[in-house]
């Protein structure tokens, strides 16, 4: 309004010459000026500009060369002119501006543009407004101007630094905790580089496309579900730090939904004053949909201390102490905070029963005709030990063992009760009150399940390796299951339902090649597994010595006759040659494992050799190596066996191997004990390679980082007053060894077994994958295959064989074929293992369902999430529940191992009480249907 009035009021004054305006200001009263302003508004733009009249100076006027004051100057719009915030554009309004008018800010001349006699534009550097707190500007005309011969100047007028403005936010409503970051676009004014969007007290950098528009990204963690209304502001650093007025940015949450509860029922144990036993479960787990990280579980309307986990698919909470005081039904609900009030799920009824509650029986199926089978029973309120009876199809079973640490009870069913197939009810009766549980069911099957082969051990051997056992690990094996080698049945031993073995013969290891290993279970039922691959290499591995001893000692008195040596290590075979100071000696490859050794290197590779008496007659050092003939092979690093003189002190060091390049003191600290006649004595001096070296402790040596920088062997001796110099002991600084790959798990994978973007754990078994002693030293070992290198990390051992782990994505297994895999330590200065073979096939295994939780569910539930465990589950596998089909979602552990799968059923599947035979089905190629597990829908 002020600007419009000023523009209208200046229309007449703009038609007058500057000099005439000044005279009017001197000679005419304020009221007359007001009249002129009214006339200007009336005449508008039609008023013509007249030439200045010729006036005679009078005694009361200013001299022609005097500086005059410019009237009517005011500050117009001030905006930031670039996103760097280095300049501002300033508009000055007034009257009588000359073409050479300049704007000054705190007496600093600004670059000025003449727009018209009533408007100027000036450029204000940002630095000029940071130096002073109070800012004033004025307009000046230099002396000699045609219109102002004596110059002109306006009054000093306050200057206001432009404030940032926020005018819109897009989108202005967001879902809480989205899967990915969300981009927000804002518009406004006076935005500059370095601006920050502030949301929930956290700043996010603003990326600008101009001084009027920018964007930023909010991570999912910033969009937690809250009950408060949220606002967004923008803070700018230039020209001065300032913040916009806020605009709303709303975060909304969906309504959560309960799909499953575990345990599915509780027992009112406190009702029975301890006679029913203690509570089995302290926490309750609820599966659901649309949950958020701060979704809470309510117990009859009371909020429980809740933790969300597994990607917001589950919550767990402590069960209230009063929960088991009486029987009844508890209403469970989920609630998520929201600005419009909490979003609450439909209630889920959780029964608390007075009678015993059975949760699970395992195994859930057995084959008809099996021998005595021991079952595990989980439940709550089962009573004290020996205060209950289990009934198997109405047959009373007395053999109920006490529960273990996980409250698992065991009972045994004799062979006589397993002769007929069928669905067998299992119940439990408490003896103190006669209360009987609802039944769970076990399937006694007439047909055997299809077997599943998962991995071989070993997966690779070399020509000339020692014969021995070949193990097949998998699931669904029966006493009738047979291992086939290249399609030929072999003698098979059943170790368990998940492990078989067959002895490999010498003839199996005489020529190189790839052998196919499958497992077949005859009909009724049964089937044949997907093929595993056993590769027999012509190349021999590089042998490695870990220890040389005689009678558990690393030294022996010289002259004691034939010396029986035991050499432990890796990569040994009947072809291996032992050398004593370079002289080859005949060696034996004994098997010391009960039940037979594994083929090839065996469970604990050992060579035995007798050193002739004449070679050990004199004190000294025997340098022991193991040699494998080519192709491949080679000679191991030297190991040392000390022959001592009579009465000579002996020195023992531990550890006797230190990894090269270790940096921590405790990894370089070596114990050194001197013994005289079997007794430990305190040595006074220590010598390393003949040079005196300080002890770091009473009986220890701390190697420097320089001393472990490269692989080498140190000879250590000590001196003890009264006893002299000890025999030597040897300390090895060991570099990276050549890996010895022995197995893969899995060894066969079905194409599409897991989703393309999903990763699964993949395990390789063998030795020398990692540093010998140091767990802190950064490993650079890789699993190399198909032109790519995947990092390998330490994993668990399988039996006596250690392992490494990596992760494979489904996209890496899309091509059918045989993949050659090696373990490499080249980056650490080591070597590359012989390859093992991974078989990727198009056929799919028949699934094997082994576990379903819960085995009893309430009818009328809004939905149900079943926890499924099994083998041979493919991404195409579905759960069958009556006429309903549900896909399976894997639940992974921290290392991408499948802990179990889950399947969600709708309310319609739970309407009718009764029994349901649950199966898994995988469509072809291959595939099949699993044995059923019986689940009860209770009233």
C-alpha positions, 0 to 999 in steps of 0.5 A, a space after each residue: 500500500 505504501 509503495 502504491 501511494 508513493 508511486 502515485 504521489 510521485 507521478 507529478 513530482 517526476 514531471 518536474 525538474 530536480 531543481 524545481 523539486 528542491 525549491 518546492 521543498 524549500 518554499 512550499 508548505 507541507 499542506 500544499 505538497 499534499 494538494 499536489 499529491 492529490 492532483 497527481 493521483 487524479 491526473 495520473 500518467 497523462 500529466 506532461 513534463 514541462 521544462 524548468 522555468 527560468 527563475 531569478 535567484 533571491 536572497 532566501 534560496 540556496 546557492 546553485 552549487 550547494 548540496 541538497 537533500 533528496 526527499 522521499 527515499 525509502 527501501 523497497 524489496 531486498 532479495 538474495 540474488 544468487 544461491 552462493 549467498 554472496 550478493 543481495 539485490 536492493 531496490 531503492 524508491 524515491 523521487 528525483 534520482 539522477 542517472 549517476 546516483 549511488 547507493 551507500 551502505 554504512 558509507 560503502 559505495 554499492 554498485 548501483 543501477 539507475 532504473 528511473 527517476 523514482 527507482 534505483 537498484 543496488 548490489 549488496 555484497 554479503 560481507 558488508 552486512 556481517 561487519 556491522 550490527 546496525 545498517 543504514 543506507 543513503 542515496 548520493 549524487 556526486 558534485 557536478 551532476 547536470 541536475 545537482 551541480 552541488 551534489 545531493 544526498 538522502 537521509 540515512 535510512 535503516 537497511 533490513 537484511 532479507 530473511 529466508 522464507 519457506 512457502 511450500 513443502 512437497 510432499 507435506 505428508 509422509 508415511 512413518 519409517 519407509 523402506 527408503 529415504 524420501 526426497 522433500 522439495 521446498 520452495 521459498 525465497 532467499 535460500 543459499 548454499 549451506 542451508 539446512 532443513 531442520 526436522 525433529 531437531 536434526 539438520 539435513 543439507 539442502 541441495 538448491 536449484 535456485 535461491 527459490 527452490 531446493 530439496 533434501 532427503 530424510 532417512 527412514 530413521 528420521 521418520 519414526 512414528 510419533 504422536 506429535 505434529 511435526 514442522 519443518 524450517 529452513 536455516 540459512 547461513 548467509 548473509 546472516 544466520 536466520 531461520 524461516 517460519 515453520 510449515 507442517 510436515 506430517 508423519 502418519 502411520 498405518 494401523 498395525 495388524 496381528 497375524 500370529 502370537 507365540 506361545 499360542 496359549 498359556 497355562 495359569 501356573 500360579 493358580 496351582 500354587 507350584 504343583 503345575 510347575 513353573 512358567 515356561 515362557 517369560 516373553 510373548 512374541 507377536 507377528 504382525 503387519 504394518 508395525 513400526 519400531 515403536 509399536 507397543 503391545 497392549 495386554 488387556 489395554 495395558 502397555 507392555 515393555 515392547 521391543 520390535 525386531 526382525 525388520 518390524 515384523 515382530 514384537 516381543 514383550 515381557 508377560 505380566 507377573 499377574 498373567 498366570 494367576 487365573 484362567 481366562 482370555 487375554 485381549 492383545 492389541 498392537 498400537 502405533 503412535 500417530 498425530 491423529 491418535 494411536 493406530 490400534 489393531 484388532 484384538 487377538 484372543 490369547 487363552 490362559 488355560 487351567 489344564 496343561 498346555 502342549 506347544 510342540 512335539 518333535 519329530 512331528 512325523 516318523 516312518 511306520 516300522 521304525 524302531 523305538 523313537 524318542 520324542 521331545 515335548 514342549 509345553 507349560 503347566 505340565 506338572 512336577 517331575 513324575 507327576 504326569 502321564 503321556 498318552 500315545 493314542 490312548 496308550 499310557 507311556 511311563 518313560 517321561 524324562 525330566 525337562 532339560 534347561 530349555 524345559 523340553 521333556 522326552 518320552 519314548 514310543 516303542 516299536 510295537 506302537 509304530 507298526 501302523 500308519 496314521 495320525 496319532 494323538 498325544 496328550 498329557 495328564 497331570 496326576 495331582 489334579 487329573 487335568 488333561 491337555 488338548 492333543 497334539 498329533 504325530 504322523 506315522 507315515 507309510 511312505 518315506 520322504 524324498 531325501 535331500 543331499 546338501 553337501 559332501 565331505 570331502 568335496 575334492 581329493 587328489 589322485 593317490 589320496 588314502 581311501 576312507 569315508 565319504 560323508 553326505 550331509 542332508 535330510 530325510 535319510 532312512 535305513 533304506 537310503 543308498 549313496 550312488 557314485 556315478 549312478 552305482 550303489 555303494 555300501 552305505 551307513 546311516 549315521 542319522 537322518 541327516 548324515 550318510 557315509 560310504 567308504 571310497 576304495 583305492 580304485 576310486 582315487 587312481 584317476 582324475 575326474 569329476 564323480 557324481 554323488 546322489 542319494 536314493 531312497 526306494 519306494 514307497 515314497 522316497 526318490 533321488 537327490 540332486 547331484 553333488 560333485 566330487 572332484 579328484 585332482 591330478 595335482 597334489 596339495 602343498 603339505 604343511 607341518 603343524 607339529 613334530 613330536 615323539 611321545 608328546 615331546 618336541 625333543 629327545 635325548 640323543 643316542 636313545 635308539 630308533 626315534 619314533 616321530 609323529 608328524 601332524 599337519 595337512 595335505 598328507 597322503 600315502 604318497 607323502 615322503 618324510 625327510 630328516 635332514 634331507 634324507 627320505 624315510 619311509 612313512 605310514 599314514 595311520 587312521 586314528 579316528 574311531 569308526 574310520 577316517 575320512 577319505 583323503 587327508 582324514 580327520 586329523 592328518 598324521 604321518 608316522 616315521 621311524 628315524 634310524 638310531 644312527 641318525 639320532 646318535 649325536 646331540 643336534 637338530 633334526 630338520 623335518 620336512 614332508 614332500 608331496 610329489 608332483 604334479 602340484 605338491 612340493 615340500 613343506 617348511 622345515 620343522 625342528 626336532 632337538 636331540 639333547 645331550 645328557 644333563 643339558 638344560 632344555 628350552 620350551 617356547 609357546 607359542 612356537 608360531 607367530 603370524 607375520 606382521 602382528 602389531 599387538 603386544 600380546 600376539 608377539 609375547 612368547 613364553 620361554 621356560 628352561 628345564 633342568 632334569 624336568 624342573 623349571 629353573 630361572 634362566 639369567 640370559 636369553 639369546 636369539 640367533 646367538 645374540 643376547 636379547 632381554 627378557 620381557 618377563 621372568 620367562 617371556 620374550 616380547 618380539 618387536 614389530 621389526 622382528 615379526 615383519 617378515 617370515 623367518 625362524 629364530 633359534 632361542 637359547 638360555 643360560 642358567 648359572 651352574 647349568 650352562 647353555 640350554 639346547 635350542 628351541 625354534 620360533 617361527 614367524 609364519 607368513 600366509 600359507 596356501 589354503 587347503 579347501 576340503 568342502 562346500 556347503 551347500 554343494 548343489 543349489 537349485 536355480 532360483 533357490 533364493 530370490 535374486 537380491 537376497 543373500 544367503 550364507 555360503 560356507 567353505 571348509 578347510 584349513 589355512 584360510 586365516 592367520 594361524 594364531 591372530 584373530 585381530 590381523 586383517 584377513 584378505 582371503 577371498 573365495 574366487 569363482 566366475 570371475 569374481 572375488 568374495 571376501 571370506 570371514 571366519 566361520 564355525 567348524 564342521 566336526 574337526 574341519 574349520 571353515 570360512 563364510 561368505 554371502 552369495 546373492 541369488 543373482 549370482 546363481 541364475 546360470 545353470 552349470 558347474 562353477 569352479 571355486 578356489 580359496 585365495 590368500 594371494 593378497 596376503 602373500 599366500 597361495 591358491 587352493 585346489 578348486 572344488 565344484 558347485 553344481 547349479 541345476 535347474 531341477 528343484 528338490 522335493 521339500 521336507 517339512 520338519 517343524 510347524 509352530 504353533 501346532 494348535 491355533 484358536 479358531 476365529 483369529 484375524 490371521 495366523 503366521 506359521 513358523 516353518 522349518 524344513 529342508 529343500 525349500 525353494 523360493 517357489 515352495 508354498 504352504 498348503 493349508 486345506 484349499 489355501 496356499 501361502 508363500 514362504 518368507 525366509 527369516 534370516 540370522 545375522 549371518 544370513 543363515 535361514 533360521 526358519 520360514 514364515 507363512 501367513 494365513 487369512 482369517 478364512 483359513 481359521 474359521 472351522 475347528 478341526 485338524 489340518 494336514 499342513 504340507 509344503 509343495 514345490 512345482 517342477 521341474 523336479 519338486 514335489 510335496 512334503 510329508 504332512 504335519 497335523 495342526 489343530 484349530 481349537 474352538 
